[in-house]
Every structure is written in structure tokens, then in C-alpha cells.
Amino acid sequence: GAKAAPGYHYAKAIIKVINEIAVMINEDAVVKDRLKLVFMENYNVSLAEAIIPAADVGEQISLASKEASGTSNMKFMLNGALTMATLDGANIEIKEACGDENIFIFGLTKDEVYEYYKNGNYNARDIYEQNPVVHRILNAFIDGTIPNITNEGPEIFESLTAFNDEYFLLRDFNDYVRAQKDLENLYRDQRAWAQASLMNIATSGIFSSDRTIRQYAKDIWFIEEKSEEV
């Protein structure tokens, strides 16, 4: 699910493409009984209340260094979903809490991102030209594979090639695929998956509001805890 601000043209282009891909998948004779793509429009708290408790996986895929700290990842964890994530924001704390074996980490680190910024030596076009899988995926935006994206497809294609892929999506792609395969392998072992899910629930207490407020009182507000009732 997602939504875009009225003036956020590029985000609206992405949403348009997602919906066109959904039509392709959901109407494909071979795939439609095995895979569904459903876009929940105008994502909000009410939708989150239905989606998060039902989810098996929460994907937190911001580029390392770009996410201040969301809270949806914590809600997924508390409800037993396994997290697939970059080392960004609260994902780092989730990893520390639940353990490396109960989370799926991929992508550049913050330091690696900053190194690319410093040296200016990232070339998305090279990845497009040298990685046949990436090449085929990006071509789908401009060769008619995805219908009804005459304007949106080229815009996204150009942002990832001519404008050098601002969020290093192509750089992280192979590692994302690797993490996805690791996740799929664990999911096939339902006992191991259930154990990892329970470990996420059991270690999620660090994100409780009680603990957070207690730490704020101690470290930021310098307020002494009072035990007597008010």
C-alpha cells in the first residue's frame, strides 16, 4: 500500500506502474492462481491495522542513511512478521534485538553510501549494461512489456540510468535477490519460520512505549522515576 502527495509526480508514476504490473500478473493464465499483486491505495492507519497483523514479512527497504526512523517495522516485529531490511533506521535495533538469524539484511551500509557520495564513482548505467537481469527488468519499462505506461515507464527508466539511480537501487539489487532467496528457503521450513517469528515477538519489548518513555525520562528529560501512585 502507498499514497503520494498531490504534487509528487514521480511517486504517482511509480504507483501507476505498480497497478499496471498488478493487472499483468492477476490476469496471466499461468501465474494468476499462484501469485497476486494487490495495491492498497491511500495507505493509512486503518489499513495498517488490518495489514500488519496478517503479514508474514515486513520489507523495510530504504537506502541506508535515508530513513530517520519509522515505526511500522516495529509493529510488524511485534505481530510476528519477519523483517527484510537494509541497515537503516530502527532496522539496526531490530537486528540487534532479534539476532542475525531472525532477520534478512541486504544492501549497502551507511558508510558505503557515504563513500559513493564522497568519491562520485557510482555508475548505474554500467550495472544496466553488465547485469542481464537488471537490463531485462529496466527494458520492460520502455519496450512495451508493461502496458499503458507510455509516459511513466521512460521517466522511471531515465531516473535509474541517465540520472544515475539516486537511491542506488541497481547497486542493491543482487543482494536483495539473495536475501529474498534466503527468506524463501526459511519459509519452506515452517517450524524454523515459526521459531524465528516467535523470537521476533519475544524480543520486541525493547520497542514498547513504556521502555521508550522511561529512557527519555532518564537520558533526555532527567526526571526521576516515582514509585508512589498519583
C-alpha positions, -999 to +999 in steps of 0.1 A: +000+000+000+010+036-005-001+071-014+016+101-029+013+138-022-007+157-049+024+173-063+047+143-061+047+134-098+074+107-097+057+088-069+024+088-088+043+074-118+056+045-097+021+039-084+007+038-119+034+012-129+026-009-099-010-010-108-003-019-144+020-047-133-008-059-110-031-062-140-005-082-159+001-107-130-035-111-119-047-118-155-019-141-165-032-176-171-001-193-158+006-170-128-028-158-115-035-188-094-001-187-077+006-151-072-015-119-066-004-083-066-028-061-047-022-024-043-039-008-012-045+028-022-043+057+002-025+037+028-034+049+063-036+037+099-069+019+093-054-002+066-022-007+087-044-022+115-056-048+090-024-055+071+003-056+098-012-084+120-018-105+089+017-101+074+044-128+073+071-104+061+077-067+065+101-052+039+119-021+051+140-012+020+151+025+024+186+033+013+209+032+043+212+067+058+179+079+044+153+067+070+152+088+102+133+060+120+099+046+111+078+026+134+060+002+111+089-022+112+085-024+150+048-031+146+055-059+121+080-074+145+056-073+174+030-091+154+054-119+144+064-109+109+100-114+099+118-083+086+137-080+054+156-048+055+186-025+049+208-014+078+189+018+082+169+035+110+153+012+135+161-019+114+195-018+130+180-020+165+156-048+154+186-068+141+204-063+175+173-073+194+162-104+175+195-117+163+211-121+128+194-154+122+159-140+126+161-111+101+171-107+065+196-079+059+207-067+024+222-037+007+248-010+012+258+002+047+256+038+056+294+041+053+294+026+018+267+050+007+287+080+020+318+066+003+299+067-031+288+102-023+324+112-015+341+097-045+313+101-070+322+068-086+288+052-088+277+043-124+242+029-127+245+027-164+273+002-161+251-021-140+224-018-165+247-027-193+265-055-175+238-072-155+214-091-178+187-094-152+187-057-144+189-050-182+158-070-189+138-055-160+146-019-169+139-025-206+104-037-195+097+000-187+103+011-222+097-018-246+060-024-242+063-053-218+043-034-192+012-019-210-002+017-205+030+033-192+039+054-222+049+084-201+057+068-167+079+040-180+105+061-197+105+085-167+115+057-143+139+042-168+157+076-172+158+082-134+177+049-130+201+052-159+205+088-172+202+103-138+223+077-121+199+060-098+198+084-068+190+057-042+214+030-055+186+006-063+206-012-090+236-015-067+215-032-041+195-054-065+217-085-064+219-086-027+181-080-024+176-111-046+200-131-024+181-121+007+148-129-009+160-164-016+172-168+020+138-158+031+120-182+008+142-211+019+134-204+056+097-201+048+097-236+034+107-249+068+076-240+087+089-250+121+121-228+117+099-200+104+076-202+134+106-202+157+120-171+140+086-154+142+083-162+180+118-148+185+108-116+169+078-113+192+097-123+223+124-097+217+102-068+206+097-055+242+126-030+237+103-010+214+075-007+239+063+028+248+069+021+285+106+015+279+109+044+255+093+069+279+114+056+308+146+061+288+136+095+276+129+105+312+163+092+323+186+104+295+168+134+280+144+149+305+165+140+336+133+132+355+135+108+385+111+079+384+085+079+412+071+047+425+041+060+445+007+062+429-006+096+418 
